[in-house]
Amino acid sequence: MRKNHLRPIAAVTGALALAATLSACGGSSAASDEKVVTVYSADGLKGENGDGWYDKVFKDFEKETGIKVEYVEGGSGEMVQRAVREKSNTQADVLVTLPPFIQQADTKGLLQAYEPAGSDQVESAGKASDGKWTSVVNNYFGFVYNKKELTTPPATWEELLDGKYDEKVQYSTPGIAGDGTAVLIKAMHDFGGKEPAMAYLKKLQANNVGPSASTGKLAPKVDKGELLAANGDVQMNYAQSKDMPNLGIWFPAKAGGKPTTFALPYAAGLVTKAPHSANGKKLLDFMLAEQAQKDVSEVGGGFAARKDIEATDANAAALTKLMEGVEVFEPDWSDIGTNLDTYVDAWKSATGS
């Protein structure tokens, strides 16, 4: 099982650089014939040692099609912002982000309609009604804790306010990281609205270490005991736990309530004016093909996006058990997409960030 880590946003090299040059010179038709496809993605699906879901899918895809995958990784919001900056000279063919950033990408005109083969087996909540994006890996929001230092995970949000968590709690930055934005979404749900959620997060700031652009960097800190609790997501943290023995996954509840979570899928879309649009379509089809979907749990530690895929591997069984007793709610993504900046500004004001 792979270790997750945040890879720096590297300069796109090789075939991608050539594509940019050809595009600038008016040679886009030649660029479209290249055997390459460029993916901009949120971190979490690629392994440090080449053993993640992306690693296997990209390798299998290149072997079958001869098309090389150029990969660029960062936070969900970071990837959308980069694609926006490049709209006049589009570099990416496929964009993969967590909600609400995939919806944000759509509102910014970054996505074109394409319904990959197999997307008919994706639940309606996991894809856009107009075909602009489709979930390729299902996932859920969660937190991690240090199992060595804490015999049981914190039961509630309120417990994180205790003095023993002073400078031992951290969550990734809302508006930049998908999982960080998820902290706001879950808090607003559990506490019953924006104002009570911000009031709580203001209190939590006394124990919070500070902002982090990368959620993937927090789990190693928890495993080492530098932190006692941090945010994350089930797929990424479950995969990380294979190499981090002190890492446990938990789901906060409001005092007196049940633990809750919500789906936080890796959603993929074909980029508007993609320089290798045909190759992008092929890769999206491949990601939703039966074998790639079966590999989601066995290789990637996540949940298949297709409802007709019944994984029976050990990881799938462990993930199912992990979710027992956790209430899953569905956020109002339309409201969040429209008011995301307002919610992030409210968080900045409450926490002084």
KOLPA-597274 format. One record per residue (C-alpha): x, y, z. Coordinates in pm, whole numbers, plus 32768, in hexadecimal, padded with zeros to 4 digits. Layout:
<sites>
+------+------+------+
!   c1 !   c2 !   c3 !
+------+------+------+
!    X !    Y !    Z !
...
+------+------+------+
</sites>
This chain:
<sites>
+------+------+------+
!   c1 !   c2 !   c3 !
+------+------+------+
! 8000 ! 8000 ! 8000 !
! 8085 ! 8153 ! 7FA8 !
! 80E1 ! 8277 ! 8081 !
! 8034 ! 83B9 ! 8025 !
! 80FA ! 84F8 ! 8010 !
! 80D2 ! 864B ! 7F70 !
! 81A5 ! 866E ! 7E3B !
! 8217 ! 87D0 ! 7DE4 !
! 816E ! 886C ! 7CB9 !
! 827C ! 8814 ! 7BC4 !
! 82B8 ! 88BF ! 7A7B !
! 8212 ! 87ED ! 7971 !
! 8323 ! 875D ! 789A !
! 835D ! 8688 ! 776A !
! 8231 ! 8661 ! 768A !
! 8167 ! 8760 ! 7750 !
! 826D ! 886D ! 771A !
! 826B ! 8819 ! 75A9 !
! 80F2 ! 8833 ! 75A4 !
! 8103 ! 898D ! 763F !
! 8204 ! 89F9 ! 753F !
! 8139 ! 8977 ! 741B !
! 8002 ! 8A1B ! 74A3 !
! 80B4 ! 8B68 ! 74C3 !
! 812B ! 8B48 ! 735E !
! 7FD5 ! 8AF1 ! 72D9 !
! 802A ! 897E ! 72BA !
! 7F0C ! 88FB ! 738F !
! 7EAB ! 87F4 ! 728E !
! 8002 ! 8755 ! 72AF !
! 7FE8 ! 8767 ! 742A !
! 7E99 ! 86B4 ! 7420 !
! 7F40 ! 858D ! 7372 !
! 803F ! 855A ! 7488 !
! 8033 ! 8415 ! 754E !
! 8014 ! 84CB ! 7699 !
! 7F05 ! 8536 ! 778C !
! 7F34 ! 862C ! 78A9 !
! 7E81 ! 8602 ! 79F6 !
! 7E61 ! 8712 ! 7AFF !
! 7DF1 ! 866B ! 7C41 !
! 7DB8 ! 8694 ! 7DB3 !
! 7EB3 ! 85C9 ! 7E7A !
! 7E56 ! 847C ! 7F14 !
! 7E4A ! 8378 ! 7DFF !
! 7FB9 ! 8360 ! 7D9D !
! 80AD ! 8296 ! 7E6E !
! 81FF ! 8307 ! 7EE8 !
! 8299 ! 81BE ! 7E78 !
! 81D1 ! 8193 ! 7D3A !
! 80CE ! 80B5 ! 7DE0 !
! 7F96 ! 8190 ! 7DDF !
! 7E59 ! 8179 ! 7D0E !
! 7ECE ! 8284 ! 7C1B !
! 801A ! 81D0 ! 7BF2 !
! 7F72 ! 808E ! 7B87 !
! 7E65 ! 8132 ! 7AB2 !
! 7F5C ! 8213 ! 79FA !
! 804D ! 80F3 ! 79BE !
! 7F38 ! 800E ! 793D !
! 7EAB ! 8129 ! 7868 !
! 7FFA ! 8171 ! 77C2 !
! 8034 ! 7FFD ! 7782 !
! 7EE0 ! 7FD5 ! 76DF !
! 7ED3 ! 811A ! 7617 !
! 803A ! 8191 ! 75F1 !
! 7FCD ! 82DF ! 7687 !
! 80B3 ! 836C ! 7796 !
! 8017 ! 8417 ! 78C3 !
! 80B6 ! 855D ! 7934 !
! 804E ! 859A ! 7A9D !
! 803D ! 86DB ! 7B6C !
! 7FC5 ! 86D3 ! 7CD5 !
! 7F5C ! 87C7 ! 7DE5 !
! 7E36 ! 8834 ! 7EBA !
! 7CDE ! 8834 ! 7E17 !
! 7CBE ! 89AE ! 7E1D !
! 7E24 ! 89D4 ! 7DAB !
! 7DE5 ! 88FF ! 7C76 !
! 7CAE ! 89C4 ! 7C18 !
! 7D68 ! 8B0D ! 7C43 !
! 7E84 ! 8A93 ! 7B67 !
! 7D93 ! 8A26 ! 7A56 !
! 7CE8 ! 8B7A ! 7A66 !
! 7E35 ! 8C2D ! 7A37 !
! 7E7C ! 8B55 ! 7905 !
! 7D2D ! 8B86 ! 7856 !
! 7DCF ! 8C4D ! 773E !
! 7ECB ! 8B34 ! 7706 !
! 7E2C ! 89F9 ! 7793 !
! 7F20 ! 88F0 ! 780C !
! 7E46 ! 87F0 ! 78BF !
! 7D69 ! 86EF ! 7814 !
! 7CC8 ! 8654 ! 7948 !
! 7C7F ! 86FD ! 7A94 !
! 7C41 ! 8631 ! 7BD1 !
! 7BD9 ! 86E4 ! 7D11 !
! 7B03 ! 86B5 ! 7E46 !
! 79B6 ! 876B ! 7E70 !
! 7966 ! 8888 ! 7E79 !
! 7A8F ! 88DA ! 7D9A !
! 7A18 ! 8803 ! 7C79 !
! 78D5 ! 88CE ! 7C7B !
! 79A3 ! 8A0B ! 7C93 !
! 7A70 ! 899C ! 7B68 !
! 792E ! 8974 ! 7AA5 !
! 78AC ! 8ACF ! 7B01 !
! 79F9 ! 8B60 ! 7A8D !
! 79CE ! 8AC1 ! 7936 !
! 7AEB ! 89C9 ! 7962 !
! 7A27 ! 888E ! 790A !
! 7982 ! 880D ! 77CF !
! 7872 ! 8707 ! 77C7 !
! 78DF ! 859D ! 779E !
! 7839 ! 8468 ! 7831 !
! 7940 ! 8354 ! 784C !
! 78EC ! 81EB ! 7802 !
! 7874 ! 8154 ! 794A !
! 77F4 ! 829E ! 79D5 !
! 7691 ! 8218 ! 79B6 !
! 76EC ! 813B ! 7AE1 !
! 774B ! 8269 ! 7BB9 !
! 763E ! 82E3 ! 7CA9 !
! 759A ! 842A ! 7C41 !
! 762B ! 84DA ! 7D74 !
! 7787 ! 847E ! 7CF8 !
! 7776 ! 8529 ! 7BA7 !
! 7701 ! 8669 ! 7B02 !
! 75AD ! 865C ! 7A58 !
! 7641 ! 8709 ! 7927 !
! 7768 ! 8619 ! 7906 !
! 7872 ! 8717 ! 796F !
! 790C ! 8633 ! 7A79 !
! 78F6 ! 84D1 ! 7B00 !
! 797A ! 8431 ! 7C3E !
! 7A90 ! 8336 ! 7BFB !
! 7ADB ! 82D8 ! 7D67 !
! 79E5 ! 82F5 ! 7E84 !
! 7A64 ! 8374 ! 7FCF !
! 79EE ! 8405 ! 811B !
! 7A60 ! 851E ! 81FC !
! 7B03 ! 84BB ! 8344 !
! 7C04 ! 850C ! 844D !
! 7D3A ! 8453 ! 84C5 !
! 7DC5 ! 8427 ! 8624 !
! 7EFC ! 8393 ! 86C4 !
! 7EA0 ! 8237 ! 8746 !
! 7FDA ! 821F ! 881D !
! 7F9C ! 8361 ! 88DF !
! 7E20 ! 8342 ! 88ED !
! 7D84 ! 81F7 ! 8954 !
! 7C40 ! 8264 ! 88AE !
! 7C00 ! 8374 ! 87AD !
! 7B60 ! 84BC ! 8817 !
! 79EA ! 8478 ! 8828 !
! 7977 ! 85D8 ! 87D4 !
! 79DA ! 8720 ! 8738 !
! 79C8 ! 87B9 ! 8894 !
! 7AD2 ! 86CC ! 891B !
! 7BD1 ! 876E ! 8833 !
! 7BAD ! 88AD ! 8900 !
! 7C4D ! 8803 ! 8A2E !
! 7D9F ! 8881 ! 8AA2 !
! 7E4C ! 8738 ! 8A51 !
! 7E20 ! 878E ! 88E1 !
! 7ED8 ! 88D9 ! 88FF !
! 7FA9 ! 88F7 ! 87C0 !
! 7F53 ! 878C ! 8776 !
! 7E38 ! 87C7 ! 867E !
! 7E55 ! 8838 ! 8515 !
! 7D75 ! 8843 ! 83E5 !
! 7DC3 ! 88A3 ! 827F !
! 7D63 ! 89F7 ! 81FA !
! 7BF8 ! 8A28 ! 8189 !
! 7BE4 ! 8AB8 ! 802C !
! 7D34 ! 8A22 ! 7FCC !
! 7D1D ! 88B4 ! 802E !
! 7BE9 ! 87E2 ! 7FE1 !
! 7BF9 ! 8732 ! 8131 !
! 7C2A ! 8880 ! 81E0 !
! 7AF2 ! 8909 ! 813C !
! 7A44 ! 87CC ! 81AE !
! 7A89 ! 8830 ! 8318 !
! 79AA ! 8960 ! 82E3 !
! 789A ! 8894 ! 8237 !
! 788A ! 878F ! 834A !
! 789C ! 888F ! 8463 !
! 777E ! 8956 ! 83CC !
! 76B2 ! 8816 ! 83B3 !
! 7700 ! 8794 ! 8510 !
! 76D8 ! 88E2 ! 85C3 !
! 75A5 ! 894C ! 84FD !
! 761C ! 8A6A ! 8426 !
! 7731 ! 8B5D ! 83D0 !
! 772B ! 8C33 ! 850B !
! 773D ! 8B1B ! 8610 !
! 7843 ! 8A66 ! 853D !
! 791E ! 8B9B ! 852C !
! 78F1 ! 8BD5 ! 86A1 !
! 7976 ! 8A76 ! 86E0 !
! 7A9C ! 8A97 ! 85F0 !
! 7AF6 ! 8BE1 ! 8697 !
! 7B15 ! 8B24 ! 87E1 !
! 7BD7 ! 8A0A ! 873D !
! 7CD6 ! 8B05 ! 86C1 !
! 7D6D ! 8B0D ! 881E !
! 7DE7 ! 89A6 ! 87E9 !
! 7E1D ! 89B6 ! 8671 !
! 7F87 ! 89AF ! 85FB !
! 7F38 ! 8A81 ! 84CB !
! 7EE9 ! 8A6D ! 8357 !
! 7F64 ! 895B ! 826E !
! 7F38 ! 8961 ! 80F5 !
! 7F5E ! 87E7 ! 80EB !
! 7E82 ! 86EE ! 81A2 !
! 7F6E ! 85D5 ! 813F !
! 8084 ! 8668 ! 8216 !
! 7FB6 ! 8655 ! 8356 !
! 7F98 ! 84DB ! 837C !
! 8111 ! 84A4 ! 83A2 !
! 8111 ! 85A8 ! 84B8 !
! 7FF7 ! 84F0 ! 8567 !
! 80A7 ! 83A2 ! 8540 !
! 81E4 ! 8431 ! 85DE !
! 8123 ! 84D0 ! 86FE !
! 816D ! 8635 ! 8697 !
! 7FF3 ! 8658 ! 867C !
! 7EE4 ! 8596 ! 8730 !
! 7DD1 ! 85DA ! 8633 !
! 7DAE ! 8666 ! 84D4 !
! 7CBB ! 8663 ! 83B4 !
! 7CD3 ! 8583 ! 8284 !
! 7BFF ! 8497 ! 81B7 !
! 7BBF ! 8323 ! 81CD !
! 7C67 ! 82B4 ! 808A !
! 7DA8 ! 8377 ! 80BC !
! 7DC9 ! 832E ! 822F !
! 7D71 ! 81BC ! 8211 !
! 7E83 ! 8195 ! 810D !
! 7F77 ! 825A ! 81E5 !
! 7F28 ! 8185 ! 8316 !
! 7FC8 ! 8056 ! 826F !
! 811A ! 80FD ! 82A7 !
! 80BD ! 81D0 ! 83D7 !
! 806D ! 80E3 ! 84F8 !
! 7FF9 ! 81F4 ! 85E7 !
! 7EF8 ! 8288 ! 84F8 !
! 7D87 ! 8252 ! 8545 !
! 7C54 ! 82D8 ! 8491 !
! 7B2A ! 8370 ! 8547 !
! 79F6 ! 8444 ! 8501 !
! 79A1 ! 856A ! 85E7 !
! 7846 ! 8594 ! 867A !
! 77A9 ! 86BF ! 8724 !
! 777B ! 867E ! 8898 !
! 7642 ! 85AC ! 88BF !
! 7637 ! 8555 ! 874D !
! 76A9 ! 843F ! 8667 !
! 77EE ! 8438 ! 85A3 !
! 77B2 ! 84BA ! 8444 !
! 7862 ! 84D2 ! 82F8 !
! 7814 ! 851A ! 818D !
! 788B ! 849F ! 803D !
! 79C1 ! 8551 ! 7FC1 !
! 7A09 ! 84A7 ! 7E74 !
! 7B25 ! 84DF ! 7D84 !
! 7A60 ! 8573 ! 7C63 !
! 7AF2 ! 858A ! 7B05 !
! 7A9B ! 8660 ! 79DC !
! 7B1A ! 86A4 ! 787D !
! 7BB9 ! 87FC ! 786C !
! 7B2C ! 8902 ! 777F !
! 7C0D ! 892B ! 764D !
! 7CE2 ! 8806 ! 76C4 !
! 7E11 ! 87EB ! 75DE !
! 7DEB ! 866E ! 75D7 !
! 7C73 ! 864F ! 75FA !
! 7C55 ! 84F8 ! 7555 !
! 7D60 ! 846B ! 763C !
! 7CB3 ! 8507 ! 7768 !
! 7B70 ! 8456 ! 770B !
! 7C28 ! 830C ! 76EE !
! 7CC2 ! 8337 ! 7847 !
! 7B73 ! 838D ! 78E6 !
! 7ADD ! 8256 ! 7846 !
! 7C01 ! 8189 ! 78CB !
! 7BDB ! 820E ! 7A2E !
! 7A73 ! 8199 ! 7A36 !
! 7AB8 ! 804A ! 798D !
! 7A6B ! 7F11 ! 7A58 !
! 7BD3 ! 7EB5 ! 7AAA !
! 7C38 ! 8013 ! 7B17 !
! 7B05 ! 8026 ! 7BF5 !
! 7B51 ! 7ED5 ! 7C93 !
! 7CAF ! 7F5A ! 7CDF !
! 7C25 ! 8087 ! 7D9E !
! 7C09 ! 7FCF ! 7EEA !
! 7D10 ! 7EC2 ! 7EBA !
! 7E20 ! 7FB1 ! 7E43 !
! 7DAB ! 810D ! 7EA6 !
! 7CF2 ! 80D2 ! 7FED !
! 7BBD ! 8188 ! 7F70 !
! 7A5B ! 813B ! 7F01 !
! 79FB ! 80E7 ! 7D9A !
! 7934 ! 81FA ! 7CF0 !
! 7868 ! 8100 ! 7C25 !
! 7747 ! 8066 ! 7CE6 !
! 775B ! 7F21 ! 7C20 !
! 78BB ! 7ED5 ! 7C9F !
! 78B2 ! 7DF7 ! 7DD5 !
! 7A0F ! 7DED ! 7E64 !
! 7A58 ! 7CC0 ! 7F40 !
! 7BC4 ! 7D02 ! 7F9C !
! 7C3A ! 7D31 ! 8103 !
! 7C52 ! 7EAA ! 80DF !
! 7AE8 ! 7EC2 ! 806E !
! 7A78 ! 7DFA ! 819F !
! 7B45 ! 7ED2 ! 828B !
! 7ABD ! 8013 ! 81F3 !
! 7957 ! 7F98 ! 8214 !
! 7992 ! 7F49 ! 8384 !
! 7A31 ! 809D ! 83BB !
! 78F5 ! 814A ! 8342 !
! 7809 ! 8087 ! 8426 !
! 773C ! 8167 ! 850A !
! 779E ! 82A6 ! 8453 !
! 7681 ! 837A ! 83CD !
! 76BC ! 83ED ! 8267 !
! 761A ! 8536 ! 8201 !
! 7610 ! 85E1 ! 80AE !
! 7684 ! 874D ! 80AA !
! 75CE ! 8851 ! 7FDC !
! 76E2 ! 886C ! 7ED8 !
! 7626 ! 8973 ! 7E14 !
! 761D ! 8A59 ! 7F43 !
! 7788 ! 8A0D ! 7F9B !
! 77FC ! 8A4B ! 7E38 !
! 7748 ! 8B98 ! 7E30 !
! 77AD ! 8C0E ! 7F8B !
! 7902 ! 8B6B ! 7FB6 !
! 79BE ! 8CB6 ! 7FBC !
! 78CA ! 8D3C ! 80C1 !
! 78FF ! 8C0D ! 81A0 !
! 7A78 ! 8C1C ! 817D !
! 7A76 ! 8D92 ! 81CD !
! 79A0 ! 8D4A ! 8301 !
! 7AA0 ! 8C44 ! 836F !
! 7BBF ! 8D3A ! 833B !
! 7B09 ! 8E3F ! 8408 !
! 7AB7 ! 8D4C ! 8521 !
! 7C12 ! 8CB9 ! 853C !
! 7CE7 ! 8DE4 ! 84DD !
! 7D89 ! 8D19 ! 83C7 !
+------+------+------+
</sites>
